[in-house]
Amino acid sequence: MDPATIVTYEGSPFRLHQPFPPAGDQPEAIRQLVEGIEDGLMYQTLLGVTGSGKTYTMANVI
C-alpha cells in the first residue's frame, strides 16, 4: 500500500487505506454519525442503496 493513502484519526487505533476521499453526501454522513456517537446515541441508521458507499462511510467513522 502506498503510505500516502493511509489515513489515521486521532484517538483511533485503526488505519484506513483510502484510495479516494469521501464524496457526495459521505462527508456529511460521516460528520453526523461521529456527532451522534459523541452525543452518546446508542443506535443510528445509515441508509443507502446498494453500491452507495455505506461500508466505506462506516470505515471512515470507525
C-alpha positions as CSV (number, residue, x, y, z in Angstrom):
1,M,0.0,0.0,0.0
2,D,1.2,3.5,-0.8
3,P,1.8,5.3,2.6
4,A,0.2,8.4,1.1
5,T,-3.2,6.6,1.0
6,I,-3.2,5.5,4.7
7,V,-5.4,7.7,6.8
8,T,-5.2,7.8,10.6
9,Y,-7.6,9.5,13.0
10,E,-6.7,11.0,16.4
11,G,-7.8,8.7,19.2
12,S,-8.4,5.7,16.9
13,P,-6.1,2.7,16.7
14,F,-7.3,2.0,13.2
15,R,-5.6,3.0,9.9
16,L,-7.7,3.3,6.8
17,H,-6.4,2.6,3.3
18,Q,-8.1,5.4,1.4
19,P,-7.5,5.3,-2.4
20,F,-10.0,8.1,-2.8
21,P,-11.6,10.7,-0.4
22,P,-15.2,10.6,0.7
23,A,-17.5,12.1,-2.0
24,G,-21.1,13.3,-2.4
25,D,-23.1,13.0,0.8
26,Q,-20.4,10.9,2.5
27,P,-18.6,13.7,4.3
28,E,-21.8,15.0,5.9
29,A,-22.9,11.4,6.8
30,I,-19.6,10.8,8.4
31,R,-19.8,14.1,10.4
32,Q,-23.4,13.3,11.6
33,L,-22.5,9.7,12.6
34,V,-19.5,10.8,14.5
35,E,-21.5,13.6,16.2
36,G,-24.2,11.0,17.2
37,I,-21.5,8.8,18.7
38,E,-20.0,11.7,20.6
39,D,-23.5,12.6,21.9
40,G,-24.0,9.1,23.2
41,L,-26.6,7.8,20.8
42,M,-26.9,4.1,21.1
43,Y,-28.4,3.5,17.7
44,Q,-28.1,5.2,14.3
45,T,-29.1,4.2,10.9
46,L,-27.1,4.7,7.7
47,L,-29.4,4.2,4.8
48,G,-28.3,3.9,1.2
49,V,-28.8,1.9,-2.0
50,T,-26.5,-0.9,-3.0
51,G,-23.1,0.4,-4.0
52,S,-23.6,3.9,-2.5
53,G,-20.6,3.5,-0.1
54,K,-22.2,2.7,3.2
55,T,-19.3,0.4,4.2
56,Y,-16.7,2.9,3.1
57,T,-18.6,5.6,5.1
58,M,-18.6,3.5,8.2
59,A,-14.9,2.7,7.8
60,N,-14.3,6.4,8.0
61,V,-16.4,6.6,11.1
62,I,-14.6,3.8,12.9
